[in-house]
Amino acid sequence: MLDALAAVAGRGDNMDDLHDFEALVHTVEELQAQLSAKEEQQNFLAEVIADKQKLCQQAKEQHEEKVRALARQARRQRSRKGGRGGALSAPGPVVSYENLLPPPVVREDEEEDEEEEPAATPPSTDQQENPSTQAAMTAESFGLDLRLLEQALGG
């Protein structure tokens, strides 16, 4: 085709112009192909990004729902237990194990004090029926503070 045009024109420099024009057309076609490939890549990446954003949004919503469910569960558990404990509640009396122990028996000289302490006497039959009376008598025999003992036992 180019040869036919060159023969009609009859000039050699027209051939050079024609080759330059053909090279430019070829370059434009290559650039258009590259542009279409880049547009396809951009569309693909936009789709991937949209999918990932959708997945992130779903994960965020699932996480928020789990947090809400845990909060509801914690509120239910606190309401069953009768309120909050810890730093928000009013501080109650401190009952420690040491307060419930009898004072230690200190003997300076065992040879002088050979008398044995009387053992706790078994409670009578009427005391066996009432455990709080029995506990009170046992606590008194060991020198325990009854008020603290009742607090520790929830009485």
Secondary structure as GFF3:
##gff-version 3
##sequence-region A 1 155
A	DSSP	alpha_helix	2	9	.	.	.	ID=ss1
A	DSSP	alpha_helix	12	81	.	.	.	ID=ss2
A	DSSP	three_ten_helix	86	88	.	.	.	ID=ss3
A	DSSP	alpha_helix	97	100	.	.	.	ID=ss4
A	DSSP	alpha_helix	125	129	.	.	.	ID=ss5
A	DSSP	alpha_helix	131	141	.	.	.	ID=ss6
A	DSSP	alpha_helix	146	153	.	.	.	ID=ss7
###
